[in-house]
Amino acid sequence: MRDATFTLWGLHALGFDWEADDFMQFVADLERNPDGALQIMYGIGGERDLTETTLDHLSGYDGAVPVRIGNGAYDQRQNDVFGSVLDSIYLHTKMGGHIPQRLWSVIEDQVKGAIAVWDKPDQGIWEARGEPKHYVSSKLQCWVAVDRGARLAEREGERQLAEEWQAVADKISADILEKGVSERGVFRQHYETDALDASTLLIPINRFLPPEDERVRATVLAIADELTEDGFVLRYRTEETDDGLKGEEGTFLICSFWLVSALSEIGEHARAAALCERLLQHASPLGLYAEELEAKSGRHLGNYPQAFTHLALINAVLHVIADEER
């Protein structure tokens, strides 16, 4: 469901409004949890049970093992899912000019869900398998959920509901700004650390703060300078993050494309264009991208092709095009 926001944005940005509407109808049809919340992920046919199993008789690229089906994270608490859903619906409503009535119950239930969990720890956007934390990106997405819900309620003529939800959005915002910023004025990964996390690049992209805010600028530049290898962005430093996994990982391509968009937002247009050009040069012969890139060799690692990467690519390229046109 997290990918839904970027999917809808990409479809509408490229003029695929009909396909975007089909996707929203799919969301409306999904079976929800007893509390009305959507799961963080579903099977392509709307399946809810994604129990993870290993296929020991198979190996992946270059003998990589294990090969898994399902996804062990399907029943995790990931509080950002509410923001993803609401941002998708809000974007679709802005493009279409109306709220599909089949989605109003989804809107109400997702906002209520975000309000119920925003102050609780979770596994975060990267599905960390360590202890739950108060991740800034999760709080951000809960703010997105309630803020967009308030805007949609206003459109629906639900003035009192809009005011109630906006008051909660303001409360979440205040909490993030109080606990989510380090002493040097940079957004942290979670409330108990000063470690950097590339997911905070979404702060200007999601319009939580204006790009000229000093905390936004400091965060984007800190990630660009300190959370990169050969200019490409890591999700986080593995030695600083309890993600329940061992070993090193490559740079995350989605994070590098997010950095392009974020640099563009804060006015670093030349730097954004240069990074975008480098990323485009690292596409595969088919013009596709994996989830990760080994910075030194340029080798694509894992999950190829990775949809999430390409959705961030669309956003990044359109940012650079807009800068050039200006």
C-alpha positions, 0 to 999 in steps of 0.5 A: 500500500505504501507504493500506492501513493507513488503509483497514483502520482506516477500514473496521473503525472504521465496521463494514465488517469483511467488506469489510476481510477482502476487502481483506486477501485481495487483499493476500495474492494480490498478486504480490511482488518476488523478495525477497518484498517488496510493491511500494509500489503496484499497479494495481487489478487487481494490475498491477505495471507502472505505467510513467508515460505522458502523454496529450497529447490530453487536458487536466484541470480548467480546462485543466491539463496534463499528463494522466498515466496510470500512476505514475512512483513505482511502482518507487521505494524507499519504506521505509515500505511495510513498516510500512503492510502490517504495521500493516494486518495487525496491525489486522485480526488484532486485530479478527478475533482470528486471523492468516489463515494465508495472510498469515503468509508475507507477514508474515515477508517484510515484516518481513525487508524492513524489517529489511534497509532501515531504515537506508538512505535512501529517497524517503519518504512524499511520493515525493520525486523528489530525492536519497534521504534518511534520512526520519524517517517512513520510519524510523518506519514500519520500526519499525512493521513490526518492532514489529507483526511482533513482536506478531504473532509472539507471537500466533502462538506464535513466541516466539524470533522475536518476541524477535528482531524486538522487539530490532530494533524497539528498535534502530530506535527508539533510532536515531530518537530519537538522530538524528531530533530537533532541538536544540529537541526537535522531530522533523525531516523527515530526519536532515540537516535541522531542517525540519519535515514533517507526516508526523511527526504520525504519531508519536503516531497510530502509538503510537511514543511516548506523547502525553505525551512532550515531544518529541511535544507539541513536534512537534505544536505546532511543526507547528500553529504553523509549518507552516501557512497560514491554519491548514491544514497544509503537507506541508513548506516547498518551499524547504527540501525537495529534492522534485524539483519546482518551484513552490508547492503548496497545503495538504495536507488529509490533513496537516490531518486528521492534525493534528486527531488529533494535537492530540486525542492530546496533550490539545488537545481544543478546538483539535482540535475547532475545526480539525476544524470548519473542515475540515468547512466546507471540504468540496465541495458533495458533501461530498468533498475533494481532495488539496490546498486553497488556504488563502486561497481555499478552492479544492480542488486536484488529485486530486479526490476523494482517498481518502487525505484521507477516510481521515484525515478518518474518523480525525480525526472519531472522535478529536473524537467520543471527546473529546466523549464523555469 
